[in-house]
């Protein structure tokens, strides 16, 4: 198993969410956006200073900052 945090995924790379280690409210909001265990995520775009980064999950693209993505454990594909 090739584990990493979401902030370590390269643009164009796919991964599956294993777990999210954030406050309950933030975790719930991410879940509403599709960030759930076993969801497929792809990093699709990176800001000029490597932040924020855009992630494609289901049919939605979401921009997230590193302070959030460093707390999302994923498995690289």
DRENPA-3360 file (N, C-alpha, C; in nm, 2 decimals, always signed):
BEGIN
1 = XXXXXXXX = +0.08/-0.12/+0.00/+0.00/+0.00/+0.00/+0.09/+0.12/+0.00 ~ +0.06/+0.22/-0.09/+0.14/+0.34/-0.10/+0.07/+0.46/-0.04 ~ +0.08/+0.48/+0.09/+0.01/+0.58/+0.16/+0.08/+0.71/+0.15 ~ +0.01/+0.82/+0.16/+0.06/+0.96/+0.16/-0.05/+1.05/+0.21 ~ -0.03/+1.17/+0.22/-0.13/+1.27/+0.25/-0.17/+1.34/+0.12 ~ -0.29/+1.39/+0.11/-0.34/+1.45/-0.02/-0.25/+1.56/-0.07 ~ -0.18/+1.64/+0.02/-0.09/+1.74/-0.02/+0.03/+1.69/-0.10 ~ +0.06/+1.56/-0.08/+0.18/+1.50/-0.14/+0.15/+1.45/-0.28;
9 = XXXXXXXX = +0.03/+1.44/-0.32/-0.01/+1.39/-0.45/+0.03/+1.49/-0.56 ~ +0.08/+1.44/-0.67/+0.12/+1.53/-0.78/+0.01/+1.56/-0.87 ~ +0.02/+1.67/-0.94/-0.09/+1.71/-1.04/-0.10/+1.59/-1.15 ~ -0.22/+1.55/-1.17/-0.24/+1.44/-1.27/-0.25/+1.30/-1.20 ~ -0.21/+1.29/-1.07/-0.21/+1.17/-1.00/-0.35/+1.14/-0.94 ~ -0.39/+1.01/-0.93/-0.51/+0.97/-0.87/-0.48/+0.90/-0.74 ~ -0.58/+0.90/-0.65/-0.56/+0.83/-0.52/-0.70/+0.80/-0.46 ~ -0.70/+0.72/-0.36/-0.82/+0.69/-0.29/-0.81/+0.74/-0.15;
17 = XXXXXXXX = -0.92/+0.80/-0.09/-0.91/+0.85/+0.05/-0.92/+0.73/+0.14 ~ -0.83/+0.74/+0.24/-0.83/+0.63/+0.34/-0.90/+0.69/+0.47 ~ -0.86/+0.81/+0.51/-0.91/+0.87/+0.63/-0.89/+1.02/+0.63 ~ -0.97/+1.09/+0.71/-0.96/+1.23/+0.72/-0.94/+1.27/+0.87 ~ -0.84/+1.34/+0.90/-0.81/+1.38/+1.04/-0.82/+1.53/+1.06 ~ -0.95/+1.57/+1.07/-0.98/+1.71/+1.08/-1.10/+1.73/+1.18 ~ -1.12/+1.85/+1.22/-1.23/+1.88/+1.31/-1.36/+1.83/+1.25 ~ -1.45/+1.79/+1.34/-1.58/+1.73/+1.30/-1.66/+1.82/+1.19;
25 = XXXXXXXX = -1.66/+1.95/+1.21/-1.73/+2.04/+1.12/-1.67/+2.04/+0.98 ~ -1.54/+2.05/+0.98/-1.47/+2.05/+0.85/-1.48/+1.92/+0.78 ~ -1.47/+1.81/+0.86/-1.48/+1.68/+0.80/-1.62/+1.66/+0.74 ~ -1.72/+1.71/+0.81/-1.86/+1.70/+0.76/-1.88/+1.77/+0.63 ~ -1.82/+1.89/+0.63/-1.83/+1.98/+0.50/-1.76/+1.91/+0.39 ~ -1.65/+1.85/+0.41/-1.58/+1.78/+0.31/-1.66/+1.66/+0.26 ~ -1.72/+1.59/+0.35/-1.81/+1.47/+0.32/-1.92/+1.52/+0.23 ~ -1.98/+1.63/+0.26/-2.09/+1.69/+0.17/-2.04/+1.71/+0.03;
33 = XXXXXXXX = -1.91/+1.74/+0.01/-1.85/+1.77/-0.12/-1.80/+1.64/-0.19 ~ -1.81/+1.52/-0.11/-1.77/+1.40/-0.17/-1.65/+1.34/-0.12 ~ -1.58/+1.40/-0.03/-1.46/+1.35/+0.03/-1.49/+1.25/+0.14 ~ -1.51/+1.13/+0.10/-1.54/+1.02/+0.19/-1.44/+0.90/+0.17 ~ -1.43/+0.82/+0.27/-1.35/+0.70/+0.26/-1.37/+0.62/+0.13 ~ -1.27/+0.58/+0.07/-1.27/+0.51/-0.06/-1.31/+0.59/-0.18 ~ -1.32/+0.72/-0.17/-1.36/+0.80/-0.28/-1.23/+0.82/-0.37 ~ -1.24/+0.82/-0.50/-1.13/+0.85/-0.59/-1.12/+1.00/-0.61;
41 = XXXXXXXX = -0.99/+1.04/-0.59/-0.96/+1.19/-0.60/-0.84/+1.20/-0.70 ~ -0.85/+1.31/-0.78/-0.74/+1.34/-0.87/-0.70/+1.48/-0.85 ~ -0.57/+1.51/-0.84/-0.52/+1.64/-0.83/-0.51/+1.70/-0.98 ~ -0.58/+1.80/-1.00/-0.59/+1.85/-1.14/-0.53/+1.99/-1.17 ~ -0.50/+2.06/-1.06/-0.44/+2.20/-1.09/-0.37/+2.24/-0.96 ~ -0.26/+2.32/-0.98/-0.19/+2.38/-0.87/-0.17/+2.53/-0.89 ~ -0.19/+2.60/-0.78/-0.18/+2.75/-0.78/-0.03/+2.79/-0.81 ~ -0.01/+2.91/-0.83/+0.13/+2.96/-0.87/+0.23/+2.94/-0.76;
49 = XXXXXXXX = +0.19/+2.93/-0.63/+0.29/+2.90/-0.53/+0.26/+2.77/-0.46 ~ +0.21/+2.68/-0.55/+0.18/+2.54/-0.51/+0.05/+2.54/-0.41 ~ -0.02/+2.65/-0.40/-0.13/+2.66/-0.32/-0.23/+2.76/-0.37 ~ -0.36/+2.74/-0.37/-0.43/+2.62/-0.34/-0.41/+2.52/-0.45 ~ -0.45/+2.40/-0.43/-0.46/+2.30/-0.54/-0.60/+2.26/-0.56 ~ -0.63/+2.22/-0.68/-0.76/+2.18/-0.72/-0.77/+2.03/-0.73 ~ -0.87/+1.97/-0.68/-0.89/+1.82/-0.68/-1.02/+1.79/-0.74 ~ -1.02/+1.69/-0.82/-1.15/+1.64/-0.89/-1.19/+1.52/-0.81;
57 = XXXXXXXX = -1.32/+1.53/-0.76/-1.38/+1.42/-0.69/-1.52/+1.41/-0.74 ~ -1.56/+1.29/-0.79/-1.69/+1.26/-0.85/-1.70/+1.36/-0.97 ~ -1.80/+1.44/-0.98/-1.81/+1.54/-1.09/-1.79/+1.68/-1.05 ~ -1.70/+1.70/-0.94/-1.68/+1.83/-0.89/-1.53/+1.86/-0.88 ~ -1.49/+1.98/-0.90/-1.36/+2.03/-0.87/-1.36/+2.12/-0.75 ~ -1.27/+2.09/-0.65/-1.26/+2.16/-0.53/-1.12/+2.21/-0.51 ~ -1.11/+2.34/-0.47/-0.97/+2.39/-0.44/-0.96/+2.39/-0.29 ~ -0.84/+2.33/-0.24/-0.82/+2.32/-0.10/-0.67/+2.37/-0.07;
65 = XXXXXXXX = -0.66/+2.42/+0.05/-0.52/+2.46/+0.09/-0.45/+2.35/+0.16 ~ -0.32/+2.36/+0.17/-0.24/+2.26/+0.23/-0.28/+2.23/+0.38 ~ -0.32/+2.33/+0.45/-0.36/+2.31/+0.59/-0.47/+2.21/+0.61 ~ -0.55/+2.19/+0.50/-0.66/+2.09/+0.50/-0.60/+1.96/+0.44 ~ -0.54/+1.96/+0.33/-0.50/+1.84/+0.26/-0.39/+1.76/+0.33 ~ -0.31/+1.82/+0.42/-0.21/+1.75/+0.49/-0.27/+1.66/+0.60 ~ -0.40/+1.67/+0.62/-0.47/+1.59/+0.72/-0.56/+1.49/+0.65 ~ -0.55/+1.47/+0.52/-0.63/+1.37/+0.45/-0.53/+1.25/+0.40;
73 = XXXXX = -0.55/+1.14/+0.46/-0.46/+1.02/+0.43/-0.52/+0.95/+0.31 ~ -0.43/+0.93/+0.21/-0.48/+0.87/+0.08/-0.39/+0.75/+0.05 ~ -0.43/+0.67/-0.05/-0.35/+0.56/-0.11/-0.33/+0.60/-0.25 ~ -0.21/+0.61/-0.30/-0.18/+0.64/-0.44/-0.22/+0.52/-0.52 ~ -0.26/+0.54/-0.65/-0.29/+0.44/-0.74/-0.17/+0.41/-0.83;
% end
